Amino acid sequence: MLRSLTHAVLETAKKSGQINGRVEGQPESGWIAIDLGEIIIHLFSPEQRSYYQLEQLWIKSKLLLRLK
């Protein structure tokens, strides 16, 4: 699933005229970061998301989008 999500993000960015995104991580690791310049997208497996709980670091920030 992470591989498909990464591909979808990169294709959408390309179609909207963004520069090519830089991808760090592998789907098998459960965490992929996509650097699109001004935006960095983190994709997590459910297990990694539960473990790192990054939302707690930014609990007071505004949530823009959550996909499950």
C-alpha positions in Angstrom: 0.0 0.0 0.0 2.8 2.4 0.8 4.4 1.8 -2.6 1.0 2.7 -4.3 0.6 5.8 -2.2 4.1 7.0 -3.0 3.5 6.5 -6.7 0.2 8.4 -6.5 1.8 11.3 -4.7 4.6 11.6 -7.2 2.3 11.3 -10.2 -0.1 14.0 -8.7 2.9 16.3 -8.0 4.2 15.8 -11.5 0.8 16.5 -13.1 0.4 19.7 -11.1 3.8 21.0 -12.3 5.8 20.3 -9.1 9.4 19.3 -9.3 10.2 15.7 -9.0 9.9 14.6 -5.4 12.7 13.0 -3.5 11.7 9.8 -1.8 13.4 8.5 1.4 12.6 5.1 2.9 11.2 1.8 1.6 7.7 0.4 1.9 9.1 -2.5 3.8 10.3 -0.1 6.6 6.8 1.2 7.1 7.8 4.8 6.7 8.3 6.8 3.6 9.1 10.5 3.4 8.5 12.4 0.1 10.2 15.8 -0.2 8.4 18.1 -2.7 10.3 21.2 -1.7 7.9 23.3 0.4 5.9 20.2 1.4 7.2 17.0 3.0 4.8 14.1 3.1 5.2 11.2 5.6 3.5 7.9 4.8 3.4 5.4 7.6 2.2 1.8 8.0 -0.3 1.5 10.8 2.3 0.0 13.1 4.9 2.7 12.5 2.3 5.5 12.9 1.2 4.0 16.3 4.9 3.6 17.4 6.1 7.1 16.5 2.8 9.1 17.3 4.1 12.1 15.5 0.7 13.8 15.9 1.6 14.3 19.5 4.5 16.5 18.6 2.2 18.9 16.8 -0.9 18.5 18.9 -1.7 22.2 18.9 -1.1 22.6 15.1 -4.0 22.7 12.6 -4.8 19.3 11.0 -5.1 19.7 7.2 -5.8 16.2 6.1 -5.9 12.7 7.6 -6.2 9.6 5.5 -6.9 6.1 7.0 
